[in-house]
């Protein structure tokens, strides 16, 4: 056992890649196990019903609906899966949904007719286009506050 331990120590020191692969082999089953505990969900806008449907993707069944302001138009989810942002083009807000509770935890006032949404690859910012406003707003996903207004033609 001692000889095996010394061999592993030598390998770890000589090959950082091997060290990383061993750590991944040990920890990946833990990640998969954590993901299996919570059923993946999908969020679908119900434009005429002014709601977001929450679907269980394991069973392909609707778990429930979340009422949102009139005309849900854009939907994005953070890469970590913790928040969903919904623009409502019949209102002037972007709703923030906590995916653990499937409840709106914040409404961000963004101005007339927010339409499309996009999220930065790192999930740190949500971009909101305002129909007819000639601007795009940047929302910081940590604070759920507008941090910048960018003019567009």
C-alpha positions as CSV (number, residue, x, y, z in Angstrom):
1,X,0.0,0.0,0.0
2,X,2.8,2.4,0.9
3,X,4.5,1.7,-2.5
4,X,1.3,2.4,-4.3
5,X,0.9,5.7,-2.4
6,X,4.4,6.8,-3.3
7,X,3.9,5.9,-6.9
8,X,0.7,8.0,-7.0
9,X,2.5,10.9,-5.4
10,X,5.2,10.8,-8.0
11,X,2.7,10.6,-10.9
12,X,0.7,13.6,-9.5
13,X,3.9,15.7,-9.3
14,X,5.1,14.7,-12.7
15,X,1.7,15.0,-14.6
16,X,-0.8,17.7,-13.7
17,X,-3.1,16.3,-16.4
18,X,-3.1,12.9,-14.7
19,X,-3.9,14.6,-11.4
20,X,-6.9,16.4,-13.0
21,X,-8.2,13.2,-14.6
22,X,-8.0,11.3,-11.4
23,X,-9.9,14.0,-9.5
24,X,-12.5,14.1,-12.3
25,X,-12.9,10.3,-12.1
26,X,-13.5,10.6,-8.4
27,X,-15.9,13.6,-8.4
28,X,-17.9,13.0,-11.6
29,X,-20.1,10.3,-10.1
30,X,-21.0,12.8,-7.3
31,X,-22.0,15.5,-9.9
32,X,-24.2,13.0,-11.8
33,X,-25.7,11.8,-8.5
34,X,-26.6,15.4,-7.6
35,X,-28.1,16.0,-11.0
36,X,-30.2,12.9,-10.8
37,X,-31.7,14.0,-7.5
38,X,-33.5,17.0,-9.1
39,X,-35.6,16.4,-12.2
40,X,-34.5,18.7,-15.0
41,X,-37.2,21.3,-15.9
42,X,-38.1,23.3,-19.0
43,X,-39.8,26.7,-19.0
44,X,-42.3,27.5,-21.8
45,X,-44.0,30.8,-22.4
46,X,-47.8,30.7,-22.7
47,X,-48.3,34.0,-24.4
48,X,-52.2,34.1,-24.4
49,X,-52.4,32.8,-20.8
50,X,-49.8,35.2,-19.4
51,X,-48.0,32.4,-17.7
52,X,-44.9,30.2,-17.9
53,X,-45.4,26.5,-17.9
54,X,-43.0,24.4,-15.9
55,X,-42.3,21.0,-17.5
56,X,-40.7,18.0,-15.9
57,X,-38.4,16.8,-18.7
58,X,-38.2,13.3,-17.2
59,X,-41.9,12.7,-17.4
60,X,-42.8,15.2,-20.1
61,X,-45.6,16.5,-17.9
62,X,-46.5,20.0,-16.8
63,X,-45.6,20.5,-13.1
64,X,-47.4,23.8,-12.9
65,X,-47.7,27.3,-14.2
66,X,-46.3,30.6,-13.0
67,X,-48.4,33.8,-13.7
68,X,-46.4,36.6,-15.3
69,X,-47.3,40.0,-16.7
70,X,-49.1,40.2,-20.0
71,X,-47.5,38.7,-23.1
72,X,-44.4,36.6,-22.0
73,X,-42.1,37.0,-25.0
74,X,-38.5,36.2,-24.1
75,X,-37.2,33.5,-21.8
76,X,-33.6,32.8,-20.8
77,X,-32.1,30.6,-18.0
78,X,-28.8,31.2,-16.3
79,X,-26.2,28.5,-17.0
80,X,-26.3,27.3,-13.4
81,X,-30.1,26.8,-13.8
82,X,-30.9,28.9,-10.7
83,X,-32.9,31.7,-12.4
84,X,-35.2,32.2,-15.3
85,X,-35.7,35.7,-16.8
86,X,-38.9,36.4,-18.7
87,X,-39.7,39.6,-20.7
88,X,-43.4,40.5,-21.1
89,X,-44.1,42.7,-24.1
90,X,-47.5,43.8,-22.7
91,X,-45.8,45.2,-19.6
92,X,-42.6,47.1,-18.8
93,X,-40.9,44.5,-16.7
94,X,-38.6,41.5,-16.8
95,X,-39.6,38.8,-14.2
96,X,-37.0,36.8,-12.4
97,X,-38.1,33.3,-11.4
98,X,-36.2,31.2,-8.8
99,X,-36.1,27.7,-10.2
100,X,-36.0,26.1,-6.7
101,X,-39.4,27.5,-5.8
102,X,-40.8,28.3,-9.3
103,X,-41.9,31.7,-8.0
104,X,-41.2,35.2,-9.2
105,X,-38.6,36.7,-6.8
106,X,-38.2,40.1,-8.6
107,X,-39.6,42.3,-11.3
108,X,-37.2,44.6,-13.0
109,X,-38.6,47.7,-14.5
110,X,-37.1,48.0,-18.0
111,X,-39.4,50.3,-20.0
112,X,-41.8,49.9,-22.8
113,X,-42.4,46.6,-24.5
114,X,-39.4,44.4,-23.5
115,X,-39.2,41.8,-26.3
116,X,-36.2,39.6,-26.8
117,X,-33.8,38.4,-24.2
118,X,-30.3,37.0,-24.5
119,X,-27.9,35.8,-21.8
120,X,-24.1,36.1,-21.8
121,X,-22.3,32.8,-22.1
122,X,-21.0,33.2,-18.6
123,X,-24.5,34.0,-17.3
124,X,-23.4,37.3,-15.7
125,X,-25.6,39.5,-17.8
126,X,-29.0,39.4,-19.4
127,X,-29.6,41.7,-22.5
128,X,-33.1,43.1,-22.9
129,X,-34.3,44.7,-26.1
130,X,-37.0,47.3,-25.8
131,X,-39.3,47.3,-28.9
132,X,-39.2,50.8,-30.4
133,X,-36.9,52.2,-27.7
134,X,-33.6,52.1,-29.7
135,X,-31.8,50.7,-26.7
136,X,-30.6,47.5,-25.2
137,X,-30.4,47.1,-21.4
138,X,-27.8,45.0,-19.5
139,X,-29.0,43.4,-16.3
140,X,-26.5,42.1,-13.8
141,X,-27.7,38.6,-12.8
142,X,-26.0,38.8,-9.4
143,X,-28.0,41.9,-8.4
144,X,-30.9,41.8,-10.8
145,X,-30.3,45.5,-11.5
146,X,-29.8,47.4,-14.8
147,X,-26.2,48.2,-15.1
148,X,-26.0,49.8,-18.5
149,X,-28.2,51.2,-21.3
150,X,-26.8,50.9,-24.8
151,X,-28.2,52.9,-27.7
152,X,-28.9,51.0,-30.9
153,X,-30.1,52.4,-34.2
